[in-house]
């Protein structure tokens, strides 16, 4: 993945892909806190590549690499990009100061714009399963796309976080509320400009379906839409 990311940045795909006539295919996965999207994306990508059985047409899954690309381009730390992505808006952390060769200031708007370009570029380039970062909104207009959302009841999510982090139900509930709110605000910051009436293709209740069941349904939908050809 590291070599792919370096190649991506060196080729300036964010600009070049705007000229692609048939962008994609791409699958996006949005999730509520407690619903394991990264593991699902990894397993889904493996199954897709097994079906395609062609190294030249291999898919990849992308999550934290989005912040890596954005931070490299902006010359700031990934933690700073993440702080902006998770912020409430322009009143929170208006400027980030990072010493590189000199003091370098990155506004909230500029950082989010870079994340937007990275995600859009990856979606247009295609053969990708992208987790979060507003990818469902930022891949708007790509006909070869499938948009997934993972959700679960609050009590189920609290139980998952308690087991993972060895924390109390009260702590888990606070974390869930904070993370789900941050993700929704970041996603919604792109809606008015890119897709005012966005809807997911399908939503899965993680409390009722296991990952293998979810993957089988996604694969069937992807095949029906000719995304794997």
C-alpha positions as CSV (number, residue, x, y, z in Angstrom):
1,X,0.0,0.0,0.0
2,X,2.9,2.4,0.8
3,X,4.3,2.1,-2.8
4,X,0.8,2.6,-4.2
5,X,0.3,5.8,-2.2
6,X,3.7,7.2,-3.2
7,X,3.0,6.5,-6.9
8,X,-0.4,8.0,-6.5
9,X,1.1,11.2,-5.1
10,X,3.9,11.4,-7.6
11,X,1.6,11.1,-10.5
12,X,-0.7,13.8,-9.1
13,X,-3.8,11.6,-9.6
14,X,-6.0,14.2,-7.9
15,X,-5.7,16.3,-11.0
16,X,-5.3,13.7,-13.7
17,X,-8.4,11.7,-12.7
18,X,-10.7,14.6,-13.3
19,X,-10.3,13.8,-17.0
20,X,-11.3,10.1,-16.7
21,X,-14.4,9.4,-18.8
22,X,-15.5,6.2,-16.9
23,X,-14.4,6.6,-13.3
24,X,-14.6,3.9,-10.7
25,X,-15.6,1.3,-9.8
26,X,-15.7,2.1,-6.1
27,X,-17.4,0.8,-3.0
28,X,-17.7,3.1,0.0
29,X,-18.4,2.0,3.6
30,X,-19.8,4.4,6.2
31,X,-20.2,3.2,9.7
32,X,-21.4,4.1,13.2
33,X,-19.0,3.8,16.1
34,X,-18.6,0.2,17.2
35,X,-19.3,-1.2,13.7
36,X,-16.0,-2.6,12.4
37,X,-15.6,-1.2,8.9
38,X,-11.9,-1.7,8.4
39,X,-12.0,-5.4,9.0
40,X,-15.0,-5.7,6.8
41,X,-13.3,-3.7,4.0
42,X,-10.2,-5.9,4.2
43,X,-12.2,-9.1,4.0
44,X,-14.4,-7.8,1.2
45,X,-11.4,-6.7,-0.8
46,X,-9.8,-10.2,-0.4
47,X,-13.1,-11.8,-1.6
48,X,-13.3,-9.4,-4.6
49,X,-9.7,-10.2,-5.7
50,X,-10.4,-13.9,-5.3
51,X,-13.3,-13.6,-7.6
52,X,-11.5,-11.5,-10.2
53,X,-8.4,-13.7,-10.0
54,X,-6.3,-11.2,-12.0
55,X,-3.4,-9.3,-10.3
56,X,-3.6,-6.5,-12.9
57,X,-7.2,-5.8,-11.9
58,X,-6.8,-6.1,-8.1
59,X,-8.8,-3.9,-5.8
60,X,-7.4,-2.4,-2.5
61,X,-9.1,-1.1,0.6
62,X,-8.3,2.4,1.9
63,X,-8.9,4.0,5.3
64,X,-6.1,5.8,7.2
65,X,-4.1,6.2,4.0
66,X,-6.4,9.1,3.2
67,X,-4.9,11.1,6.1
68,X,-1.4,10.0,5.0
69,X,-1.9,11.4,1.5
70,X,-3.5,14.6,2.8
71,X,-0.8,15.2,5.4
72,X,2.0,14.7,2.9
73,X,0.5,17.2,0.5
74,X,-0.1,19.8,3.2
75,X,3.2,19.1,5.0
76,X,1.5,18.7,8.3
77,X,1.2,15.8,10.7
78,X,-1.5,13.1,10.2
79,X,-2.8,13.9,13.7
80,X,-3.4,17.5,12.7
81,X,-5.3,16.4,9.6
82,X,-7.3,14.1,11.8
83,X,-8.0,16.9,14.3
84,X,-9.4,19.0,11.5
85,X,-11.5,16.1,10.0
86,X,-13.0,15.5,13.5
87,X,-13.6,19.1,14.3
88,X,-16.9,20.8,14.6
89,X,-16.2,23.5,12.1
90,X,-14.4,26.7,11.5
91,X,-14.6,27.8,15.1
92,X,-12.6,24.8,16.3
93,X,-8.9,24.9,15.6
94,X,-9.0,27.6,12.9
95,X,-5.3,27.3,12.2
96,X,-2.9,24.5,12.8
97,X,0.8,25.5,13.2
98,X,3.4,23.0,12.1
99,X,7.1,23.5,11.8
100,X,8.5,22.1,8.6
101,X,11.1,24.5,7.1
102,X,9.2,27.4,8.5
103,X,6.0,28.1,10.3
104,X,3.2,26.8,8.1
105,X,-0.4,27.5,8.7
106,X,-3.2,25.3,7.4
107,X,-6.8,26.4,7.7
108,X,-9.7,24.1,8.4
109,X,-11.1,24.8,4.9
110,X,-7.8,24.0,3.1
111,X,-7.3,20.7,5.0
112,X,-10.8,19.5,4.3
113,X,-10.4,20.5,0.6
114,X,-7.3,18.4,0.5
115,X,-9.1,15.4,2.0
116,X,-11.9,15.9,-0.5
117,X,-9.4,15.9,-3.4
118,X,-7.7,12.7,-2.1
119,X,-10.9,10.8,-1.6
120,X,-12.4,11.9,-4.9
121,X,-9.1,11.0,-6.7
122,X,-9.1,7.5,-5.2
123,X,-12.7,7.0,-6.0
124,X,-12.3,8.1,-9.6
125,X,-9.2,6.0,-10.0
126,X,-11.4,3.1,-9.0
127,X,-11.0,-0.5,-7.9
128,X,-11.2,0.7,-4.3
129,X,-13.1,0.0,-1.1
130,X,-13.0,3.3,0.8
131,X,-13.8,3.5,4.5
132,X,-15.4,6.7,5.8
133,X,-14.0,10.3,5.3
134,X,-17.2,11.3,3.4
135,X,-16.3,9.0,0.6
136,X,-20.0,8.2,-0.1
137,X,-20.6,11.9,-0.8
138,X,-17.3,12.6,-2.5
139,X,-17.8,9.8,-5.0
140,X,-21.1,11.4,-6.1
141,X,-21.6,11.1,-9.8
142,X,-19.6,7.9,-10.3
143,X,-22.0,5.5,-11.9
144,X,-19.9,2.5,-11.0
145,X,-20.3,2.9,-7.3
146,X,-21.9,1.1,-4.4
147,X,-22.5,2.9,-1.0
148,X,-22.8,0.9,2.2
149,X,-23.7,2.0,5.7
150,X,-23.1,-0.1,8.9
151,X,-25.3,0.7,11.9
152,X,-26.4,-1.0,15.1
153,X,-28.6,-0.3,18.2
154,X,-27.0,1.8,20.9
155,X,-27.0,-1.0,23.5
156,X,-25.1,-3.3,21.1
157,X,-22.5,-0.6,20.3
158,X,-22.0,0.1,24.0
159,X,-21.4,-3.6,24.7
160,X,-18.9,-3.8,21.8
161,X,-16.9,-0.8,23.1
162,X,-17.0,-2.1,26.7
163,X,-15.5,-5.4,25.6
164,X,-12.9,-3.9,23.3
165,X,-11.7,-1.1,25.6
166,X,-12.5,-2.5,29.0
167,X,-14.4,0.6,29.8
168,X,-17.7,1.3,31.6
169,X,-21.0,1.5,29.8
170,X,-21.2,5.2,30.7
171,X,-17.8,5.9,29.1
172,X,-18.7,3.8,26.0
173,X,-21.9,5.8,25.5
174,X,-20.0,9.1,25.7
175,X,-17.4,7.9,23.1
176,X,-20.1,6.6,20.8
177,X,-22.1,9.9,20.9
178,X,-18.9,12.0,20.3
179,X,-17.5,9.9,17.4
180,X,-20.9,9.5,15.6
181,X,-21.5,13.2,15.9
182,X,-18.0,14.1,14.5
183,X,-18.4,11.7,11.6
184,X,-21.8,13.0,10.7
185,X,-20.7,16.6,10.8
186,X,-17.6,15.9,8.7
187,X,-19.8,14.0,6.1
188,X,-22.5,16.6,6.1
189,X,-20.0,19.4,5.4
190,X,-19.8,18.1,1.9
191,X,-23.5,17.4,1.2
192,X,-24.7,20.8,0.1
193,X,-22.0,21.3,-2.4
194,X,-21.8,17.8,-3.8
195,X,-25.0,15.9,-3.3
196,X,-28.0,17.5,-1.5
197,X,-30.1,14.4,-1.6
198,X,-27.7,11.6,-0.8
199,X,-29.0,8.1,0.2
200,X,-27.0,4.9,0.8
201,X,-27.6,1.9,-1.5
202,X,-28.0,-0.4,1.4
203,X,-27.6,-0.3,5.2
204,X,-26.7,-3.3,7.4
205,X,-27.6,-3.8,11.0
206,X,-24.4,-5.2,12.5
207,X,-26.3,-6.6,15.5
208,X,-28.3,-8.9,13.2
209,X,-25.8,-9.8,10.5
210,X,-22.3,-11.0,10.8
211,X,-19.5,-9.8,8.5
212,X,-19.5,-12.9,6.3
213,X,-23.3,-12.4,5.6
214,X,-22.8,-8.7,4.9
215,X,-19.9,-9.4,2.5
216,X,-22.0,-12.0,0.6
217,X,-24.8,-9.5,0.0
218,X,-22.3,-6.7,-1.0
219,X,-20.6,-9.1,-3.5
220,X,-23.9,-10.0,-5.0
221,X,-24.9,-6.3,-5.4
222,X,-21.5,-5.5,-6.9
223,X,-21.8,-8.3,-9.4
224,X,-25.3,-7.3,-10.4
225,X,-24.0,-3.8,-11.1
226,X,-21.1,-5.1,-13.1
227,X,-18.5,-3.5,-10.7
228,X,-16.3,-6.6,-10.7
229,X,-15.8,-7.0,-14.4
